[in-house]
Structure formats: structure tokens, C-alpha cells
Amino acid sequence: MARYRFHATNGTECVFDSTGKDIRLPERVVRRADEVAREVMRSLDDREDWEEWHVSVHDLTGRRVLVQPFLRATEDRV
């Protein structure tokens, strides 16, 4: 099992994940990134344009392992 941190940003603003999440199967990282995107969209619900936002996933060494655009998560909401 590995711990990953899921940071959401549009390049200017950032929702920083200081705790991270333990993920047993690497293929679940994408699913968790989508969950984080939806959570951020709910918490910042005054926004309408998510085109510039993405989730940047890092392992505990700081290595980026995935960049997932928010638009993927918005497609799931429709």
C-alpha cells in the first residue's frame, strides 16, 4: 500500500492535501483523483469554470504520478 497526496489547482489557487490517502491498488489513484475534483467543486460551488483546474497526485517522495483534469470529473456529473 502506498500513500498519495491529491492537490487541486488551477495554476493560481491551490487546495493542498497535507494528509494524503493510502491506496492499495495503483489503478484506484485515478478514481480518487476524480473524487477529489468533485469534492473541491462542491466546496467551491460559487465557481462555474473548471477548465483550468486539475488534480496533481504525488507520492510521499514528492514525485508526481498523475495529473487529472477536473473536466473528467464534470463529465461524470452530467
C-alpha positions as CSV (number, residue, x, y, z in Angstrom):
1,M,0.0,0.0,0.0
2,A,1.2,3.5,-0.8
3,R,0.2,6.9,0.3
4,Y,-0.6,9.6,-2.2
5,R,-1.4,13.3,-1.9
6,F,-4.0,14.8,-4.1
7,H,-3.6,18.6,-4.7
8,A,-6.1,20.6,-6.7
9,T,-5.0,23.7,-8.6
10,N,-5.8,26.0,-11.4
11,G,-2.2,27.3,-11.5
12,T,-3.1,30.3,-9.3
13,E,-5.1,28.8,-6.5
14,C,-4.4,25.5,-4.7
15,V,-6.3,23.1,-2.4
16,F,-3.5,21.4,-0.7
17,D,-3.8,17.8,0.6
18,S,-1.4,17.6,3.6
19,T,-2.7,14.2,4.8
20,G,-2.9,12.1,1.7
21,K,-4.7,8.8,1.2
22,D,-3.5,5.2,1.4
23,I,-4.2,3.5,-1.9
24,R,-3.7,-0.3,-2.2
25,L,-4.1,-0.7,-6.0
26,P,-2.4,1.9,-8.3
27,E,-5.4,1.9,-10.7
28,R,-7.5,3.4,-7.9
29,V,-5.4,6.6,-8.0
30,V,-7.4,7.9,-11.0
31,R,-10.7,7.2,-9.2
32,R,-9.6,9.0,-6.1
33,A,-8.4,12.0,-8.2
34,D,-11.9,12.2,-9.7
35,E,-13.4,12.1,-6.2
36,V,-11.1,14.9,-5.0
37,A,-12.1,17.0,-8.1
38,R,-15.8,16.6,-7.2
39,E,-15.2,17.4,-3.6
40,V,-13.3,20.6,-4.5
41,M,-16.1,21.6,-6.9
42,R,-18.7,21.1,-4.2
43,S,-16.6,23.1,-1.7
44,L,-16.0,26.0,-4.1
45,D,-19.5,25.9,-5.6
46,D,-19.5,29.6,-6.5
47,R,-17.2,28.7,-9.4
48,E,-18.6,27.8,-12.9
49,D,-15.4,27.4,-15.0
50,W,-13.3,24.3,-14.1
51,E,-11.4,24.2,-17.3
52,E,-8.1,25.2,-15.9
53,W,-8.3,23.0,-12.7
54,H,-6.6,19.7,-12.3
55,V,-5.7,17.2,-9.6
56,S,-1.9,16.7,-9.2
57,V,-1.2,13.4,-7.5
58,H,2.2,12.9,-5.7
59,D,3.7,10.0,-3.8
60,L,5.3,10.7,-0.4
61,T,8.7,11.4,-2.1
62,G,7.1,14.3,-3.9
63,R,7.2,12.6,-7.3
64,R,4.2,13.5,-9.4
65,V,2.5,10.3,-10.6
66,L,-0.7,11.7,-12.3
67,V,-2.2,14.9,-13.5
68,Q,-6.0,14.5,-13.8
69,P,-8.1,17.4,-15.3
70,F,-11.3,18.3,-13.5
71,L,-13.2,18.1,-16.8
72,R,-13.2,14.4,-16.5
73,A,-15.0,14.6,-13.1
74,T,-17.5,17.1,-14.5
75,E,-18.3,14.6,-17.3
76,D,-19.3,12.1,-14.7
77,R,-21.7,14.6,-13.1
78,V,-23.8,15.0,-16.3
